[in-house]
Amino acid sequence: MSQSNQHFQTLAVRAGVRPDPRTGAVLTPIYQATTFVRNFEGDEQEFSYSRVGNPTVAALEEKLGTLESAPPAVCFSTGMSAITTLCLALLKAGDRVVASDVVYGGTFRLLRQVLENFDVRSDFVDTSDPGQLRRALREPARLLILEPLANPTLKVSDLAACVEIGREAGALVVVDNTFLTPALQRPLEHGADLVVHSTTKYLDGHNATVGGAICSRDESLLEQLRLWRKSTGTIQTPFQAWLTLQGVKTLSLRMAQHSRNALRVARWLEGHPDVAAVRYPGLESFVERELAARQQSAGGGMLNFVLKGDPARAQTLLRSVKLCYPAENLGAVETLITHPATMTHDSIPPETRRSLGIGDGLLRLSVGIEDPQDIIADLEQAIAVAVAKRPSDIAVSGAITEAGGARCVAK
Ligand code: PLP
């Protein structure tokens, strides 16, 4: 069977990886080498220096490209280095970017605090409203950056409509597919020009690496990205690539389990008397349920919720979980809980953040693949602690964590 006839799960295991011709080793070796001896005969040499390309990284690039129905991806040291290199490669002074109003905090910071210094202007619009997007794109933009399932609000934008509006306006459409992965959504098949991944999340899936990747069906865009990666030195290391190669093999199994667990936890939270709101794409109450079902094949592993009462209860809950880890990452086998206002999205001004639905009481749960009964039991005891405390018992210290967020302290 040719590779193009194979199914997603087979490709997740097998694409990009061939037994080592010398030893028969089934896993791609970690080519931990800086340089490759110049071959003066025969074909053009594929590898010369590991800042430009590396065989282990190339295996991951082939696998990720295949899964996004594209030529080999271009891999980067982190998700942010992928997005930064993309911006450097495709933008110049005077250009304009239109982005979803709810994007990952790091992307917001890059566009607002870094690229503005280079005379690149960014406007943030509600891409879930096609009329608003169309109006924003009346003024020319070079890039339209979308998160179709937004982090952390889980607002859904109509991918096909956004792609059409973006392309009609002459913008390159960039989709951050970190939350859903190609197992649940393949934006290039909907006409997007570029797909960005923080491989740190579900693609690695084990909290083991940071990494990034960009896929496209346009060879000239890929060529530009490789040139800028070589020039800025943003490639990933062979060990990062090797670990991610192993993680991706179980991607569809994990995404199915993440989705099942998240639905179960979301339904439980929805029935809890102390929970004010829950958002999860698989819930009957999820407003954009139909749209999400049309463009993603399952709900994914991310949900968010708000407790009734004082928003500071969110921080007590964060300190009270025992199985779930309060941490910045998402998309790994372990359940992680995040308080976006003081962690991942603390670089967004508070007023803007609240107007986007990232209130001080919002908690984001990256539901892992543990037994859902254990996740629920942990949340149950943590919610009980959070609601038992009086508001005056809860204070937030000004201490700054390594990740840049305010550390929560219950008195
Ligand atoms: N895109 C999204 C949606 C993210 O959630 C993140 C990180 O949380 C990034 C990009 C940046 O990725 P990294 O942390 O690998 O730089």
Residues whose N, C-alpha, C, O or C-beta is under 5 A from the ligand:
A	BS01	PLP	T78 G79 M80 S81 Y104 N151 D176 T178 S198 T200 V210 G211
